[in-house]
Amino acid sequence: MRIFFLFIFLTLCGCAKNTHTLNHCGGIDIPICEYEVEGKMSAEYQEKIIKHKFMSSLNLIIDQALQNVLSGL
């Protein structure tokens, strides 16, 4: 439950800025591919980022739960 609240808090704080970063490498997390842009993010782009972060977090949670189940066998 704490992870969920932390995720929501970090997501909301990241979207409140007047600048944001874009990635021109197709979403691959390479620092050299990111550049900062002035202005507010569009609602569609914010939704895309939130969905990506949520799916990544959900994937990690499911992976951890599956590891715990398999290690118990």
Phi, psi and omega per residue, in radians:
M1 nan -0.635 3.129
R2 -1.141 -0.616 3.135
I3 -1.118 -0.703 3.134
F4 -1.076 -0.824 3.139
F5 -1.145 -0.667 3.094
L6 -1.110 -0.744 3.116
F7 -1.067 -0.825 3.133
I8 -1.092 -0.759 -3.134
F9 -1.081 -0.821 -3.129
L10 -1.163 -0.632 3.123
T11 -1.151 -0.791 -3.122
L12 -1.183 -0.654 3.126
C13 -1.197 -0.625 3.140
G14 -1.220 -0.493 -3.107
C15 -1.531 -0.131 -3.087
A16 -1.484 -0.120 -3.105
K17 -1.303 2.811 3.057
N18 -1.565 -0.180 3.070
T19 -2.109 2.721 3.082
H20 -2.602 2.851 -3.123
T21 -1.817 2.523 3.054
L22 -2.038 2.695 -3.125
N23 -2.141 2.069 -3.095
H24 -1.662 0.168 3.131
C25 -1.756 0.366 3.097
G26 1.321 0.491 3.080
G27 1.585 -0.019 3.099
I28 -1.286 2.305 -3.061
D29 -1.420 1.391 3.043
I30 -2.082 2.136 -3.057
P31 -0.988 -0.560 -3.101
I32 -1.245 -0.328 -3.126
C33 -1.445 -0.228 -3.077
E34 -1.618 2.473 3.056
Y35 -2.460 2.618 -3.054
E36 -1.629 2.441 -3.092
V37 -2.192 2.398 3.075
E38 -1.381 2.679 3.091
G39 1.808 2.990 -3.095
K40 -1.510 2.560 3.093
M41 -1.267 2.584 3.058
S42 -1.272 2.744 -3.109
A43 -1.111 -0.635 -3.134
E44 -1.156 -0.719 -3.137
Y45 -1.194 -0.685 3.084
Q46 -1.073 -0.750 3.134
E47 -1.107 -0.694 3.123
K48 -1.109 -0.754 3.131
I49 -1.147 -0.771 -3.129
I50 -1.105 -0.736 3.108
K51 -1.091 -0.733 3.141
H52 -1.112 -0.795 3.137
K53 -1.129 -0.705 3.137
F54 -1.125 -0.781 -3.139
M55 -1.157 -0.645 3.087
S56 -1.122 -0.779 3.123
S57 -1.125 -0.752 3.128
L58 -1.106 -0.683 3.108
N59 -1.097 -0.746 3.112
L60 -1.142 -0.684 3.133
I61 -1.157 -0.777 3.124
I62 -1.137 -0.703 3.113
D63 -1.080 -0.770 3.121
Q64 -1.123 -0.747 3.127
A65 -1.112 -0.726 3.119
L66 -1.134 -0.693 3.087
Q67 -1.101 -0.709 3.119
N68 -1.132 -0.705 3.132
V69 -1.161 -0.805 -3.106
L70 -1.201 -0.568 3.115
S71 -1.266 -0.364 3.111
G72 -1.415 -0.220 -3.117
L73 -1.356 nan nan
